[in-house]
């Protein structure tokens, strides 16, 4: 889903998650399975979702990634997720650029 980057790959392909979490998304890195998306139901009834994906902003133009994030938000808020996932519009390049923060001239 995301491209490889020597600066990011090593930091995000070894997450530590609790044994009580439910692995949802797994990739293979260096011939080993790595969980990169998970859900957790907390004892008090709260819900959380975590992922190591998404550090490239353009991923939000990819429908499967965007659907995963939107569905995770709905699930954590205890809102019913529609069968097949919640639809969302793909942002245009102009919309993506308009929503970027200025970072030191980059």
N, C-alpha and C positions, 0 to 999 in steps of 0.2 A: 504494500500500500504506500510506503514511503521509500524514497531513494536512500541509498547508503551514503553515509558521511563518516569519515574517519573521526571527526571531532565529536559526533553525537552517538554513533553506534555503540561504542564501548560503554558509555554511560547509561544507556537506556535498555540494554539487552541483558541485564542482570538484576531485575527488580526483586525486592524482598517484600513479600506479601504474607499476611497471616494465613495459617492453615485453615481458618474458618471461612476464608474468601472462596468464591466460586470462580475458577478460571473460565473465561469466556472466549478469549482469542489467544492463539498460540502461533508462533513462527518458529522456524528452524534457523539457528545461527551457529556457525562453526560446528555443524552436525549435531547440535544439541537442541532439544525443545526448550523454548523460552516463552513464558506467559507474558503477554503484552497488554492484556485487557482482563479485568476482573470485577466482580461485584461482591459486596459485603453487606449482610443484614446485621446491624448492631443489636445487642441485647435489649436496648430500650425501644426498639422498633424503627430506628433510623436506618437509612439505606445510603450506601455510597458506591460509586463507580470509579475505577481508576484505570488509566492507560498510560503507557509510555510513548504512545504515538501522538502525532499532531504537532511536533515542533516545527514543521514547515507549514506556513500559513496557507499556501496554495492547496493543501490537503482539503480545505473546506470547499474547494471546487469539485471534489470527488464525491459523488453521490453516496457510495457505501460508507465512507468515513463520516460524512455529515449526518447520515441516517443513524449511525452508531451513536454519535454524540447527542443528537436530539432525543433519540429513544432512551439513552442513559439518563438524560436530564428528566424526562417524563417519569421514568421508573423510580429515580431517587426521590422525586416529589410525590410519589404514590398516585400518579395520574395514569390511567389505563393507556397502554401503548397499543395503537391500532394494529390489527393483524396485517402483516407485511411491512410494518414500520410506519412512522410518521413521515408524510411527504414534506419536502422543503425545496424551495427554489435554489438553483445553483447561482451563486453570485457571479456577476460579470467581472471581467478584469478591471473595469472602471470602478465598480463597487468595492472590489478588493483593495484597490489602490486608495480609494477615498477613506477607507477605514484603517489604514496603516498609521501607526504612530511614527513621527519623525524621530530618527535615532542618530543623532550626531552626524548628520550629513550623509548617511548611508541611504 
